[in-house]
């Protein structure tokens, strides 16, 4: 089975002493250590969701005209 750490928790592999990476770790279905970590809620079988950033629509540009500014008459 493939396990993933729960957000906010660091779980170490008892054999390598390395933390379980966010991309997951494949472990034995019959390992009592991982079964206990799963039951206790330290790890999960569900992959974390990628954070989706909302797509912002481009800001509407004000309409501009190509008219020259009006000049004042000097009379």
ABEGO torsion letter per residue (X at the ends): XBBBBBBGBBBBBAAAGBBBBAAEBBBBAABAAAAAAAAAGABBABBBBBBBBBBBBBBBBBBBBABBBBBBBBX
